[in-house]
Amino acid sequence: MFDHLISKAQLERFYSHMESLGVGEIRQYAKGTTGLVFRGRMGEKEVMIKLQRPDSPRQNFAREAKVIRALEPFNVTPPLVTYGKFEGLHFLIREFAPGKMLLHATLEKRHLFEIVEKTALLDRVGLDHGQIQGGKHIIIGERVYLIDFEKAGWRKPRNLTSAMAMLFLNGNYISRRLGEKFGIEDAFLSKLGSELREYKRTGRISGVLSLLSRL
């Protein structure tokens, strides 16, 4: 999967470095525009490893590591294990988030409540994820986790409103699927818009949660 992005020799050295940190059973998982992603195990824990792509001049892993550490008390995203450098390439290791990307997951009402609560929490601490739209950075399992804070920043946040637009208002694949599942009508969407405006004005999520409870 990564043959054209990193040499076999360097990859083997990276695996050896990970093993020296206690990471075993390492396997290639995915690739992004700035990173190569692996899965592995540290004792009883499954972990996710992100390594800066050798062909990427841009790396935001140090910032992402700081964000993950800042969020650890809130259980919004899996904890960071470590951050470091390997042969000039940045990497981070965090605990694995079990589940499916929202884009492919079957959402229940409890998941919707948890998405509201966790995106609102990010809003309250002033952190904008930056990639809520699209459904790839919200993991749905026994718990809901937000992942990949590489583009996050301490700026005016729009996490909850972005999530609700993706889930219900934008007419995309996700909102159409949820519309069919829950029998959502125009009156609900209109009321949701009103509750989101109220949220932006007051910061209260009670109206949004009350509306979702009627689904």
Secondary structure, 3 states (H helix, E strand, C coil): CCCCCCCHHHHHHHHHHHHHCCCEEEEEEEECCCEEEEEEEECCEEEEEEEECCCCCCCCHHHHHHHHHHHHHHCCCCCEEEEEEECCEEEEEEECCCCEEHHHCCCCHHHHHHHHHHHHHHHHHCCECCCCCCCCCEEECCCEEECCCCCCECCCCCHHHHHHHHHHHCCCHHHHHHHHHHCCCHHHHHHHHHHHHHHHHHCCCHHHHHHHCCC
